[in-house]
Amino acid sequence: MSSGEQVLDVPAVFAAGYKFCPMDSDVVVFYLKRKILGEQLPNIIPTTDVYASSPDKLPLGLFQMGQRNEWFFFSTKSKDDDITVIDGGYYEIDPDGAAPITWEGKIVGHLKTLFFYQGSPPNGTETEWMVEEFRVNPELVPVDKADHTTQEKITNLVVCKIYRMRPPPSP
């Protein structure tokens, strides 16, 4: 299959009551890897730049198939710094929230956890928002060394699972 972009919007038709609740390895192997390779995907996970704004300003309505207070997005990866500052707050890496993702006995990806704080580091206020960032293990994706487009996707494309850990306050 070529590394060029293909139309990936395959209509998603699900039975009543279906909720998108994949295992971590499924996110990497069946969604992220296929997105990187330009293969067809069901239209479940939308694309947005998660780290461009605070989680409460993300287009959460684009993801309709998940559990309550849980959203998935394809995005560019967070910075490799411990803190990513944005307008009004920052994402901070949880040093205990990193882990390999395995499938069939192989490491297929890596998980990184970030929390969102309002204010300026290091004195921000913790919010109810958390992000789990899924990255593919480059060894999982067959790619020609001359295919710089796919190599860039392997390096920069992630799936972000956003959680609201507490329900929003009542008005």
Secondary structure, DSSP 8 states (H G I E B T S, - for coil): --SS----EE-----TT--B---HHHIIIIIIHHHHHT--EETTS-B--GGGS-GGGS-GGG--SB-TTEEEEEEE---SSSEEEETTEEEEEEEEEEEEEEETTEEEEEEEEEEEEESSTTS-EEEEEEEEEEEE-GGGS---TT-HHHHHHHHHEEEEEEEESS-----
